[in-house]
């Protein structure tokens, strides 16, 4: 009996991952004559509702195309069994794509997916990134100096989706055939930098600054994030939780000495930038503190969902204060710094 159309894409390289999803979506659309598309996060939806939706036909289109992100958070036995049961069911016109920025999800889910329907998307290696940036500019009619490439790579997250977004900014500011210089990078990226959960983590983790400086910088970044359309508290917490889970893994890898280069790469620390980032973070928070912070992030997420937007900003400010000043301990009382 044929299996349903289910895919599993894991790993930190979001750009190539999203391109793969787009190709599958287009193929599903052509095959069925049209699809009704939905995207969910595992932390925000009941798995039984997703499976129920997949089991039923769409009222408006021949097939459904469902993307379920943060699949590593599917941990309840009943949810796993329900999902695996659908994946192993008879052939369906509907398609499910499970994604995770981590390298794996529950083993039973992984085992249920056909081998050619799952892939880990690793970050670019150090020697691949400059070439990727140069080729991206060349395809769009621009040239870029080697110094400018280095500056871009220092300032952008190590995945092609972020690199593509950052590099595309230059196309609106200069005529084609312009040679992008290091000064151009400073003007365009430094002065117009978008803040997000990952830049917030970097600011809180900067062990070269005092606790008070880190707190002030982090709260300033929070306000910038809150001023954008991507300001949802639960999404921000999800990004921070990912970074702290990676830090927990970093501590685990270093608990028995120095891990090999292969161990680091297979754990998602392939770039020099990511290794420097988590080296700093490990000096800021111990393994024990990271466990406390992850518990605090989970509790704050629950509180925001229960109370809605009314107290969201208060919860987020308390969260940052507790992470920076109290190393993840719940904020029972204010401490003068």
C-alpha positions in Angstrom: 0.0 0.0 0.0 1.4 3.4 -1.0 2.2 6.0 1.6 0.8 9.5 1.8 2.8 12.4 0.5 4.8 13.3 3.6 8.2 15.0 3.7 10.7 15.8 6.5 13.2 18.7 6.0 15.5 19.4 9.0 18.7 21.4 9.7 19.6 25.1 10.0 19.9 26.0 6.3 16.5 27.7 5.8 17.1 29.1 2.3 17.6 25.8 0.5 15.0 24.2 2.7 12.3 26.8 1.6 13.3 26.4 -2.0 12.8 22.6 -1.7 9.4 23.2 -0.2 8.5 25.6 -3.0 9.4 22.9 -5.6 7.3 20.3 -3.9 4.4 22.7 -3.6 4.6 23.5 -7.3 4.7 19.9 -8.2 1.7 19.1 -6.0 -0.2 22.0 -7.5 0.4 20.7 -11.1 -0.3 17.1 -10.2 -3.6 17.8 -8.5 -4.7 20.8 -10.5 -4.6 23.1 -7.5 -3.9 23.2 -3.8 -5.2 24.9 -0.7 -2.1 25.8 1.4 -1.7 26.1 5.2 1.3 26.7 7.4 1.3 25.8 11.1 3.8 25.7 14.0 3.8 22.6 16.1 3.7 24.6 19.3 0.6 26.6 18.1 -1.7 23.8 16.8 -3.2 20.5 17.9 -1.7 17.7 16.0 -5.1 15.9 15.9 -6.5 19.0 14.1 -3.8 18.9 11.5 -4.3 15.2 10.9 -8.0 15.6 10.7 -7.6 18.3 8.1 -5.3 16.1 6.1 -7.7 13.2 6.2 -10.5 15.2 4.7 -10.8 16.7 1.2 -10.7 20.4 0.7 -14.1 22.1 -0.2 -12.5 24.5 -2.6 -9.5 22.8 -4.3 -8.5 19.2 -5.3 -5.8 18.9 -2.6 -4.3 20.4 0.6 -0.7 21.4 1.1 0.2 21.6 4.8 3.6 22.8 6.1 4.1 22.0 9.8 7.1 23.9 11.2 9.1 23.3 14.5 8.3 19.5 14.2 10.9 18.7 16.9 8.3 20.0 19.3 5.9 17.0 18.5 6.7 14.9 21.6 3.4 13.5 23.0 3.1 9.8 22.3 -0.5 10.2 21.2 0.4 13.0 18.7 3.3 10.9 17.3 1.2 7.8 16.9 -1.6 9.8 15.2 0.8 11.5 12.8 2.7 8.3 12.0 -0.6 6.5 11.3 -1.6 9.2 8.7 1.9 9.1 7.1 1.7 5.3 6.7 -1.9 5.5 5.4 -3.1 4.9 1.9 -2.0 7.3 -0.9 -3.6 10.7 -0.5 -4.0 13.8 -2.7 -2.9 15.9 0.3 0.7 16.7 1.1 2.4 17.3 4.5 5.9 18.8 4.9 7.4 18.7 8.4 10.3 21.1 9.0 12.7 21.8 11.9 15.7 24.0 12.3 17.2 21.2 14.5 18.8 18.2 12.8 16.2 15.6 13.9 12.7 15.0 15.2 11.2 12.1 17.0 12.7 8.8 15.7 9.3 7.2 15.0 8.3 10.2 12.8 11.6 10.0 11.0 11.2 6.2 10.4 7.8 6.7 8.9 9.0 9.1 6.2 10.3 7.5 3.0 14.1 7.9 2.6 13.9 10.0 -0.5 11.4 12.3 1.2 13.6 13.5 4.0 16.8 15.6 4.0 19.0 17.5 6.5 19.9 21.0 5.2 23.3 21.9 6.6 24.7 25.4 6.8 27.1 26.4 4.1 30.8 25.6 4.8 33.1 28.5 5.3 34.7 28.2 1.8 31.3 28.1 0.1 29.9 31.3 1.5 32.0 33.9 -0.3 31.4 32.2 -3.6 27.6 32.1 -2.9 27.5 35.8 -2.3 29.6 36.7 -5.3 27.4 34.5 -7.6 24.2 36.0 -6.2 25.4 39.6 -7.0 26.7 38.5 -10.4 23.3 36.9 -11.3 21.6 40.2 -10.5 24.0 42.4 -12.6 26.3 43.6 -9.8 29.9 43.1 -8.8 31.2 43.0 -5.2 34.6 43.5 -3.7 36.2 40.7 -1.6 36.3 43.1 1.4 32.6 43.8 1.0 31.9 40.0 0.8 33.8 39.5 4.1 31.8 42.4 5.8 28.5 40.9 4.6 29.3 37.5 5.9 30.3 39.0 9.3 26.9 40.7 9.6 24.5 38.2 8.2 23.2 34.9 9.7 24.8 31.8 8.2 21.9 30.7 5.9 21.1 31.5 2.3 17.7 32.9 3.1 19.2 35.6 5.3 22.1 36.2 2.9 19.7 36.6 0.0 17.5 39.1 1.9 20.6 41.1 3.1 22.2 41.1 -0.4 19.0 42.1 -2.1 18.9 45.4 -0.2 21.8 46.7 -2.4 19.7 46.2 -5.6 17.4 49.0 -4.5 20.2 51.4 -3.7 22.5 51.2 -6.7 22.4 51.0 -10.4 23.4 47.7 -12.1 27.1 47.1 -12.8 27.9 49.1 -9.6 30.7 47.4 -7.6 29.6 47.0 -4.1 32.3 48.2 -1.7 32.9 47.7 2.0 31.7 51.3 2.6 28.5 50.4 0.8 28.0 47.5 3.2 28.5 49.7 6.2 26.0 52.2 4.9 23.3 49.7 3.9 23.5 46.9 6.4 24.9 48.6 9.5 22.6 51.6 9.4 19.5 49.6 8.4 20.0 46.4 10.3 16.8 44.5 11.2 16.6 43.2 14.7 15.2 39.8 15.5 15.4 37.0 18.1 18.9 36.1 17.0 20.4 39.6 17.2 18.6 39.8 20.6 20.3 36.6 21.7 23.7 37.9 20.4 23.3 41.1 22.4 22.4 39.3 25.6 25.3 36.9 25.1 28.0 39.5 24.6 30.4 38.6 27.4 32.6 41.6 26.6 30.0 44.0 28.1 28.7 44.4 31.6 25.4 43.0 32.7 23.9 46.5 32.8 25.1 47.2 29.2 23.8 44.0 28.0 20.4 44.6 29.6 20.1 48.1 28.1 21.1 46.9 24.7 18.7 44.0 24.8 15.8 46.1 25.9 16.6 48.6 23.1 16.6 45.8 20.6 13.3 44.5 22.0 11.7 47.9 21.4 12.9 47.9 17.8 11.5 44.4 17.3 8.2 45.4 18.9 7.9 48.3 16.4 7.9 46.0 13.4 5.2 43.7 12.0 7.2 40.7 13.1 6.7 41.6 16.8 4.7 38.6 18.1 5.9 37.5 21.5 5.5 33.8 20.9 7.6 34.0 17.7 10.3 35.9 19.5 10.4 33.3 22.3 10.6 30.5 19.7 13.7 32.1 18.2 15.3 32.6 21.6 14.4 29.0 22.6 16.1 27.7 19.4 19.3 29.7 20.2 19.4 28.5 23.8 18.8 24.9 22.8 21.8 25.2 20.5 23.7 26.6 23.4 22.6 23.6 25.5 24.0 21.4 22.8 27.2 23.4 22.7 27.7 22.8 26.4 27.0 19.1 26.0 29.5 18.8 23.2 32.2 20.5 25.3 31.4 18.7 28.6 33.9 15.9 27.9 36.6 18.1 26.4 37.0 19.6 22.9 34.7 18.1 20.3 36.0 17.3 16.8 35.4 19.5 13.8 33.1 16.8 12.5 31.1 16.7 15.7 30.6 20.5 15.6 29.6 20.5 11.9 27.1 17.7 12.3 25.6 19.5 15.3 25.0 22.7 13.3 28.2 24.6 14.2 29.9 24.5 10.9 30.7 28.2 10.5 33.4 30.3 12.3 30.7 32.8 13.1 28.4 30.4 14.9 31.3 28.9 16.9 32.4 32.3 18.0 28.8 33.2 18.9 28.3 30.1 21.1 31.8 30.4 22.6 30.8 33.8 23.9 27.4 32.6 25.0 28.9 29.7 27.0 31.0 32.2 28.9 27.8 34.2 29.7 25.6 31.3 30.8 26.6 27.9 32.4 24.8 24.7 31.4 22.7 24.9 34.5 21.7 28.5 33.7 20.7 27.4 30.1 18.3 24.8 31.6 16.7 27.4 33.8 16.4 29.9 30.9 14.7 27.3 28.7 12.2 26.6 31.5 11.6 30.4 31.9 11.1 30.8 28.1 8.5 28.0 28.2 6.7 29.5 31.2 6.7 33.0 29.6 5.3 31.6 26.4 2.4 29.9 28.3 1.7 33.2 30.2 1.5 35.2 27.0 -0.8 32.7 25.4 -3.1 32.7 28.4 -3.3 36.5 28.9 -3.1 37.7 25.3 -1.4 40.9 24.2 -2.3 43.0 27.2 0.7 42.0 29.3 2.9 40.7 26.5 5.4 43.5 26.6 5.7 43.3 30.4 6.3 39.6 30.2 9.0 40.1 27.5 10.8 42.8 29.5 10.7 40.6 32.6 12.0 37.7 30.5 15.0 39.6 29.3 15.8 41.0 32.8 15.7 37.5 34.2 17.9 36.1 31.5 20.5 38.8 31.7 20.6 39.7 35.4 19.3 36.5 37.1 20.7 33.9 34.7 17.2 32.4 34.1 15.8 32.5 37.6 12.2 33.6 37.8 11.9 37.3 38.6 10.6 37.3 42.2 12.0 40.7 43.1 13.9 43.5 41.4 17.6 43.6 41.8 19.5 46.9 41.6 22.3 46.7 39.0 
